[in-house]
């Protein structure tokens, strides 16, 4: 679990850096081979582009870590599942309202928000890195 937490922190940190430096397409660009394959396939359901960032490696590792920390307690696992369901419902509501919100603020406002949330995500990522390294016992003697 410590390795998964550390890896999740690294992935989140990369995403945060892309957000801070205003490169939203930086880590999600297709390689030329993937692009060619996308044009020749009739069914793109198994294509990497079909998996959104919302259900990417950072979200998956966070879900796994939260479930693992529930320690097989049914109530704690139920709370984790309820929290995940709440996040999905809030995300759906925000995605539905996103078009209206983006029209209400300017492009500069959008970029400022992306950078601010990138900084917040970077802080969460670094904390996940710290927790993963501490959980690994790697620095137990320090």
N, CA, C and O of each residue as an XYZ file, in Angstrom:
568
protein
N       0.812     -1.202      0.000
C       0.000      0.000      0.000
C       0.856      1.267      0.000
O       0.485      2.279     -0.595
N       2.004      1.197      0.675
C       2.883      2.367      0.689
C       3.383      2.685     -0.721
O       3.469      3.850     -1.108
N       3.708      1.654     -1.475
C       4.171      1.869     -2.854
C       3.051      2.443     -3.716
O       3.291      3.322     -4.543
N       1.838      1.954     -3.525
C       0.703      2.464     -4.288
C       0.429      3.923     -3.931
O       0.112      4.731     -4.804
N       0.553      4.255     -2.656
C       0.340      5.628     -2.228
C       1.430      6.548     -2.795
O       1.145      7.665     -3.226
N       2.660      6.075     -2.789
C       3.759      6.870     -3.344
C       3.572      7.061     -4.852
O       3.735      8.167     -5.366
N       3.233      5.993     -5.548
C       3.012      6.089     -6.999
C       1.838      7.013     -7.313
O       1.916      7.822     -8.238
N       0.753      6.898     -6.549
C      -0.389      7.789     -6.748
C      -0.014      9.239     -6.520
O      -0.477     10.124     -7.239
N       0.838      9.494     -5.506
C       1.303     10.851     -5.252
C       2.124     11.400     -6.392
O       2.000     12.572     -6.749
N       2.970     10.553     -6.970
C       3.791     10.992     -8.108
C       2.912     11.329     -9.305
O       3.120     12.345     -9.968
N       1.930     10.478     -9.578
C       1.030     10.723    -10.714
C       0.241     12.006    -10.497
O       0.109     12.820    -11.410
N      -0.283     12.186     -9.291
C      -1.021     13.419     -9.001
C      -0.133     14.646     -9.110
O      -0.578     15.701     -9.563
N       1.121     14.512     -8.697
C       2.046     15.644     -8.782
C       2.318     16.022    -10.242
O       2.407     17.206    -10.567
N       2.448     15.042    -11.105
C       2.652     15.315    -12.532
C       1.438     16.049    -13.112
O       1.585     17.006    -13.872
N       0.233     15.586    -12.741
C      -0.983     16.248    -13.210
C      -1.038     17.680    -12.684
O      -1.396     18.601    -13.418
N      -0.681     17.866    -11.402
C      -0.707     19.199    -10.798
C       0.277     20.137    -11.488
O      -0.035     21.304    -11.726
N       1.458     19.632    -11.807
C       2.451     20.467    -12.493
C       1.939     20.884    -13.870
O       2.134     22.026    -14.288
N       1.286     19.960    -14.572
C       0.690     20.308    -15.863
C      -0.367     21.406    -15.697
O      -0.470     22.306    -16.530
N      -1.146     21.324    -14.617
C      -2.173     22.336    -14.376
C      -1.546     23.690    -14.031
O      -1.984     24.724    -14.535
N      -0.534     23.685    -13.181
C       0.083     24.933    -12.729
C       0.739     25.676    -13.884
O       0.632     26.899    -13.981
N       1.412     24.949    -14.751
C       2.096     25.582    -15.868
C       1.230     25.653    -17.107
O       1.726     25.824    -18.221
N      -0.080     25.519    -16.899
C      -1.084     25.693    -17.952
C      -0.837     24.813    -19.163
O      -0.879     25.272    -20.304
N      -0.577     23.534    -18.894
C      -0.425     22.554    -19.973
C      -1.434     21.433    -19.749
O      -1.036     20.310    -19.439
N      -2.738     21.708    -19.898
C      -3.727     20.687    -19.606
C      -3.635     19.463    -20.511
O      -4.123     18.392    -20.149
N      -3.021     19.604    -21.676
C      -2.898     18.457    -22.573
C      -1.539     17.781    -22.458
O      -1.250     16.845    -23.203
N      -0.702     18.242    -21.536
C       0.673     17.758    -21.439
C       0.808     16.268    -21.236
O       1.563     15.623    -21.964
N       0.101     15.692    -20.267
C       0.307     14.282    -19.958
C      -0.743     13.386    -20.596
O      -0.674     12.165    -20.455
N      -1.711     13.965    -21.293
C      -2.760     13.129    -21.867
C      -2.749     13.135    -23.393
O      -3.744     12.764    -24.015
N      -1.647     13.546    -24.001
C      -1.544     13.546    -25.451
C      -1.370     12.126    -25.967
O      -0.762     11.279    -25.313
N      -1.906     11.889    -27.130
C      -1.752     10.589    -27.765
C      -0.420     10.525    -28.505
O       0.050     11.518    -29.060
N       0.167      9.353    -28.502
C       1.355      9.153    -29.323
C       0.894      9.023    -30.772
O      -0.278      8.741    -31.020
N       1.793      9.222    -31.728
C       1.377      9.071    -33.136
C       0.807      7.680    -33.432
O      -0.135      7.552    -34.214
N       1.369      6.644    -32.813
C       0.864      5.283    -33.032
C      -0.555      5.143    -32.506
O      -1.403      4.536    -33.161
N      -0.822      5.704    -31.322
C      -2.166      5.636    -30.758
C      -3.157      6.399    -31.626
O      -4.287      5.949    -31.819
N      -2.742      7.556    -32.155
C      -3.605      8.331    -33.019
C      -3.972      7.589    -34.297
O      -5.121      7.617    -34.739
N      -2.970      6.917    -34.891
C      -3.235      6.138    -36.105
C      -4.186      4.982    -35.808
O      -5.085      4.692    -36.598
N      -3.986      4.326    -34.671
C      -4.851      3.203    -34.306
C      -6.275      3.680    -34.049
O      -7.230      2.962    -34.344
N      -6.427      4.877    -33.505
C      -7.756      5.415    -33.226
C      -8.540      5.641    -34.511
O      -9.757      5.454    -34.543
N      -7.843      6.043    -35.570
C      -8.524      6.297    -36.835
C      -8.912      5.010    -37.551
O      -9.840      5.016    -38.360
N      -8.227      3.914    -37.275
C      -8.524      2.672    -37.977
C      -9.484      1.775    -37.215
O     -10.014      0.831    -37.801
N      -9.730      2.024    -35.947
C     -10.619      1.186    -35.141
C     -12.064      1.664    -35.265
O     -12.350      2.861    -35.264
N     -12.965      0.683    -35.373
C     -14.389      1.021    -35.400
C     -14.926      1.208    -33.987
O     -15.840      2.005    -33.772
N     -14.364      0.476    -33.018
C     -14.824      0.542    -31.640
C     -13.705      1.119    -30.779
O     -12.665      0.483    -30.606
N     -13.911      2.311    -30.243
C     -12.886      2.964    -29.440
C     -13.065      2.706    -27.943
O     -12.418      3.364    -27.129
N     -13.927      1.763    -27.568
C     -14.211      1.536    -26.154
C     -12.975      1.070    -25.392
O     -12.858      1.341    -24.197
N     -12.061      0.384    -26.046
C     -10.872     -0.093    -25.362
C      -9.687      0.838    -25.571
O      -8.586      0.552    -25.099
N      -9.893      1.923    -26.256
C      -8.834      2.876    -26.545
C      -8.560      3.721    -25.303
O      -9.504      4.068    -24.594
N      -7.302      4.065    -25.013
C      -6.998      4.822    -23.788
C      -7.770      6.121    -23.635
O      -8.006      6.564    -22.510
N      -8.165      6.734    -24.725
C      -8.902      7.978    -24.647
C     -10.279      7.780    -24.020
O     -10.875      8.736    -23.525
N     -10.795      6.536    -24.035
C     -12.111      6.263    -23.473
C     -12.103      6.310    -21.951
O     -13.167      6.424    -21.343
N     -10.945      6.228    -21.321
C     -10.860      6.314    -19.872
C     -10.572      7.762    -19.498
O      -9.473      8.258    -19.749
N     -11.542      8.441    -18.904
C     -11.319      9.853    -18.597
C     -10.372     10.038    -17.421
O     -10.085      9.102    -16.676
N      -9.904     11.244    -17.278
C      -9.005     11.573    -16.180
C      -9.691     11.384    -14.837
O      -9.023     11.131    -13.834
N     -11.013     11.504    -14.801
C     -11.744     11.320    -13.547
C     -11.579      9.917    -12.978
O     -11.611      9.736    -11.761
N     -11.404      8.934    -13.835
C     -11.228      7.557    -13.382
C      -9.832      7.067    -13.732
O      -9.638      5.899    -14.070
N      -8.883      7.955    -13.650
C      -7.504      7.623    -13.999
C      -6.753      7.010    -12.835
O      -7.353      6.637    -11.827
N      -5.445      6.906    -12.972
C      -4.636      6.242    -11.958
C      -4.680      6.917    -10.588
O      -4.638      6.237     -9.563
N      -4.764      8.234    -10.563
C      -4.832      8.926     -9.274
C      -6.113      8.611     -8.531
O      -6.088      8.344     -7.329
N      -7.239      8.640     -9.238
C      -8.527      8.329     -8.610
C      -8.587      6.869     -8.179
O      -9.103      6.555     -7.106
N      -8.061      5.981     -9.012
C      -8.081      4.557     -8.663
C      -7.218      4.262     -7.442
O      -7.630      3.510     -6.559
N      -6.021      4.850     -7.387
C      -5.154      4.591     -6.237
C      -5.752      5.192     -4.973
O      -5.621      4.605     -3.899
N      -6.405      6.348     -5.072
C      -7.055      6.942     -3.901
C      -8.180      6.043     -3.390
O      -8.313      5.838     -2.183
N      -8.984      5.512     -4.298
C     -10.065      4.602     -3.898
C      -9.546      3.334     -3.247
O     -10.090      2.875     -2.243
N      -8.498      2.773     -3.816
C      -7.912      1.549     -3.252
C      -7.338      1.820     -1.871
O      -7.530      1.023     -0.952
N      -6.634      2.939     -1.716
C      -6.046      3.270     -0.417
C      -7.114      3.514      0.640
O      -6.969      3.060      1.775
N      -8.169      4.214      0.296
C      -9.237      4.453      1.256
C      -9.915      3.153      1.670
O     -10.226      2.956      2.845
N     -10.143      2.268      0.707
C     -10.756      0.982      1.029
C      -9.819      0.130      1.876
O     -10.272     -0.576      2.777
N      -8.527      0.185      1.600
C      -7.566     -0.598      2.379
C      -7.471     -0.088      3.814
O      -7.313     -0.877      4.745
N      -7.567      1.224      3.993
C      -7.505      1.799      5.336
C      -8.781      1.525      6.133
O      -8.794      1.708      7.351
N      -9.852      1.090      5.464
C     -11.089      0.738      6.168
C     -10.889     -0.529      7.001
O     -11.686     -0.813      7.895
N      -9.840     -1.285      6.717
C      -9.418     -2.436      7.518
C     -10.516     -3.483      7.685
O     -10.711     -3.996      8.787
N     -11.220     -3.802      6.633
C     -12.237     -4.855      6.588
C     -13.409     -4.614      7.525
O     -14.198     -5.526      7.770
N     -13.536     -3.410      8.051
C     -14.684     -3.082      8.893
C     -15.852     -2.704      7.987
O     -15.732     -1.768      7.196
N     -16.984     -3.413      8.085
C     -18.100     -3.147      7.170
C     -18.608     -1.703      7.230
O     -18.953     -1.126      6.200
N     -18.654     -1.121      8.426
C     -19.148      0.253      8.540
C     -18.173      1.219      7.877
O     -18.588      2.117      7.145
N     -16.876      1.039      8.131
C     -15.870      1.922      7.533
C     -15.866      1.783      6.016
O     -15.750      2.779      5.303
N     -15.991      0.556      5.519
C     -16.042      0.337      4.073
C     -17.305      0.961      3.479
O     -17.271      1.499      2.373
N     -18.410      0.890      4.207
C     -19.648      1.537      3.762
C     -19.496      3.043      3.681
O     -20.014      3.677      2.762
N     -18.778      3.623      4.652
C     -18.533      5.066      4.633
C     -17.680      5.437      3.423
O     -17.934      6.448      2.769
N     -16.669      4.621      3.125
C     -15.821      4.884      1.956
C     -16.656      4.808      0.683
O     -16.537      5.671     -0.187
N     -17.499      3.784      0.564
C     -18.330      3.639     -0.637
C     -19.328      4.801     -0.753
O     -19.572      5.302     -1.850
N     -19.908      5.230      0.387
C     -20.835      6.364      0.370
C     -20.108      7.640     -0.048
O     -20.656      8.459     -0.787
N     -18.866      7.808      0.430
C     -18.086      8.986      0.047
C     -17.780      8.964     -1.448
O     -17.865      9.996     -2.114
N     -17.423      7.792     -1.978
C     -17.161      7.687     -3.418
C     -18.423      7.992     -4.228
O     -18.355      8.666     -5.256
N     -19.562      7.500     -3.768
C     -20.827      7.787     -4.443
C     -21.141      9.278     -4.397
O     -21.593      9.852     -5.387
N     -20.899      9.909     -3.240
C     -21.134     11.351     -3.111
C     -20.232     12.135     -4.062
O     -20.674     13.100     -4.686
N     -18.974     11.722     -4.173
C     -18.043     12.397     -5.089
C     -18.523     12.240     -6.531
O     -18.452     13.188     -7.314
N     -19.011     11.051     -6.884
C     -19.506     10.847     -8.253
C     -20.730     11.719     -8.537
O     -20.856     12.273     -9.629
N     -21.631     11.844     -7.560
C     -22.827     12.672     -7.753
C     -22.447     14.150     -7.864
O     -22.968     14.863     -8.721
N     -21.545     14.606     -7.004
C     -21.089     16.003     -7.070
C     -20.377     16.272     -8.397
O     -20.571     17.320     -9.012
N     -19.551     15.315     -8.832
C     -18.853     15.466    -10.110
C     -19.838     15.555    -11.268
O     -19.664     16.374    -12.170
N     -20.872     14.719    -11.248
C     -21.899     14.776    -12.291
C     -22.579     16.138    -12.311
O     -22.773     16.726    -13.375
N     -22.941     16.643    -11.125
C     -23.588     17.959    -11.052
C     -22.664     19.056    -11.583
O     -23.110     19.954    -12.296
N     -21.378     18.983    -11.234
C     -20.429     19.982    -11.708
C     -20.210     19.887    -13.218
O     -20.079     20.910    -13.891
N     -20.169     18.672    -13.748
C     -20.004     18.526    -15.194
C     -21.218     19.043    -15.952
O     -21.088     19.602    -17.041
N     -22.395     18.853    -15.374
C     -23.607     19.371    -16.011
C     -23.601     20.896    -16.011
O     -24.013     21.524    -16.986
N     -23.130     21.489    -14.910
C     -23.115     22.947    -14.783
C     -21.866     23.592    -15.386
O     -21.777     24.819    -15.430
N     -20.913     22.807    -15.846
C     -19.631     23.347    -16.304
C     -19.781     24.301    -17.487
O     -19.099     25.324    -17.539
N     -20.645     23.989    -18.419
C     -20.795     24.843    -19.601
C     -21.293     26.233    -19.199
O     -20.771     27.243    -19.670
N     -22.295     26.279    -18.337
C     -22.819     27.571    -17.893
C     -21.776     28.333    -17.080
O     -21.646     29.550    -17.214
N     -21.036     27.617    -16.240
C     -20.015     28.259    -15.425
C     -18.901     28.817    -16.300
O     -18.412     29.919    -16.050
N     -18.493     28.067    -17.327
C     -17.410     28.545    -18.190
C     -17.832     29.768    -18.996
O     -16.993     30.600    -19.342
N     -19.102     29.883    -19.292
C     -19.578     31.080    -19.987
C     -19.645     32.270    -19.047
O     -19.536     33.415    -19.485
N     -19.825     32.004    -17.738
C     -19.953     33.092    -16.771
C     -18.607     33.729    -16.427
O     -18.554     34.918    -16.112
N     -17.521     32.957    -16.481
C     -16.210     33.530    -16.183
C     -15.402     33.598    -17.473
O     -15.656     32.860    -18.425
N     -14.438     34.487    -17.484
C     -13.628     34.671    -18.691
C     -12.598     33.548    -18.827
O     -12.426     32.731    -17.922
N     -11.928     33.527    -19.959
C     -10.866     32.553    -20.191
C      -9.730     32.765    -19.195
O      -9.131     31.799    -18.722
N      -9.433     34.008    -18.878
C      -8.402     34.297    -17.879
C      -8.816     33.763    -16.516
O      -7.992     33.200    -15.795
N     -10.075     33.932    -16.159
C     -10.583     33.390    -14.902
C     -10.470     31.880    -14.841
O     -10.143     31.318    -13.795
N     -10.744     31.216    -15.966
C     -10.612     29.759    -16.025
C      -9.166     29.337    -15.804
O      -8.898     28.385    -15.070
N      -8.250     30.033    -16.427
C      -6.834     29.680    -16.282
C      -6.342     29.916    -14.859
O      -5.540     29.140    -14.340
N      -6.818     30.979    -14.234
C      -6.448     31.245    -12.843
C      -6.964     30.121    -11.948
O      -6.235     29.635    -11.083
N      -8.214     29.707    -12.148
C      -8.778     28.619    -11.343
C      -8.011     27.314    -11.539
O      -7.763     26.590    -10.575
N      -7.638     27.014    -12.767
C      -6.876     25.790    -13.026
C      -5.554     25.821    -12.275
O      -5.139     24.816    -11.698
N      -4.896     26.966    -12.281
C      -3.599     27.074    -11.594
C      -3.764     26.998    -10.076
O      -2.960     26.356     -9.401
N      -4.785     27.636     -9.538
C      -5.014     27.572     -8.087
C      -5.310     26.135     -7.666
O      -4.751     25.646     -6.684
N      -6.188     25.457     -8.408
C      -6.482     24.072     -8.075
C      -5.286     23.165     -8.329
O      -5.145     22.129     -7.678
N      -4.427     23.543     -9.266
C      -3.195     22.790     -9.478
C      -2.278     22.856     -8.276
O      -1.647     21.864     -7.911
N      -2.203     24.026     -7.659
C      -1.384     24.175     -6.450
C      -1.966     23.341     -5.306
O      -1.228     22.679     -4.577
N      -3.284     23.376     -5.154
C      -3.924     22.552     -4.118
C      -3.693     21.063     -4.378
O      -3.424     20.302     -3.448
N      -3.799     20.652     -5.638
C      -3.557     19.250     -5.982
C      -2.105     18.874     -5.731
O      -1.822     17.756     -5.300
N      -1.184     19.788     -5.992
C       0.231     19.515     -5.724
C       0.461     19.288     -4.237
O       1.242     18.414     -3.860
N      -0.207     20.063     -3.385
C      -0.066     19.872     -1.939
C      -0.593     18.504     -1.515
O       0.021     17.830     -0.689
N      -1.721     18.097     -2.074
C      -2.269     16.776     -1.766
C      -1.326     15.688     -2.256
O      -1.122     14.687     -1.569
N      -0.753     15.875     -3.432
C       0.161     14.885     -4.003
C       1.422     14.740     -3.161
O       1.884     13.625     -2.919
N       1.972     15.849     -2.719
C       3.185     15.792     -1.900
C       2.885     15.115     -0.567
O       3.711     14.356     -0.059
N       1.711     15.384      0.005
C       1.340     14.710      1.250
C       1.197     13.215      1.027
O       1.597     12.424      1.881
N       0.636     12.812     -0.102
C       0.530     11.389     -0.420
C       1.920     10.771     -0.568
O       2.151      9.643     -0.133
N       2.839     11.508     -1.180
C       4.225     11.033     -1.282
C       4.839     10.851      0.097
O       5.448      9.819      0.378
N       4.682     11.854      0.959
C       5.228     11.771      2.311
C       4.639     10.580      3.067
O       5.364      9.834      3.724
N       3.317     10.410      2.967
C       2.657      9.298      3.660
C       3.120      7.948      3.125
O       3.310      7.003      3.891
N       3.303      7.859      1.805
C       3.769      6.615      1.206
C       5.186      6.273      1.623
O       5.485      5.118      1.928
N       6.059      7.268      1.639
C       7.450      7.031      2.044
C       7.515      6.671      3.523
O       8.268      5.782      3.919
N       6.710      7.377      4.351
C       6.692      7.070      5.785
C       6.137      5.666      6.024
O       6.635      4.942      6.886
N       5.113      5.281      5.270
C       4.515      3.956      5.424
C       5.405      2.834      4.944
O       5.230      1.686      5.351
N       6.364      3.150      4.077
C       7.245      2.112      3.555
C       8.301      1.687      4.555
O       8.870      0.603      4.428
N       8.575      2.528      5.556
C       9.619      2.226      6.513
C      11.002      2.521      5.977
O      12.000      2.194      6.620
N      11.076      3.132      4.812
C      12.338      3.431      4.172
C      13.193      4.382      5.013
O      14.416      4.254      5.059
N      12.540      5.326      5.670
C      13.258      6.320      6.468
C      13.041      6.079      7.961
O      13.019      7.029      8.743
N      12.883      4.834      8.358
C      12.607      4.521      9.771
C      13.776      4.902     10.670
O      13.554      5.286     11.818
N      15.013      4.811     10.188
C      16.181      5.127     10.996
C      16.486      6.615     11.060
O      17.302      7.043     11.876
N      15.835      7.419     10.197
C      16.164      8.848     10.136
C      15.405      9.636     11.163
O      15.564     10.854     11.248
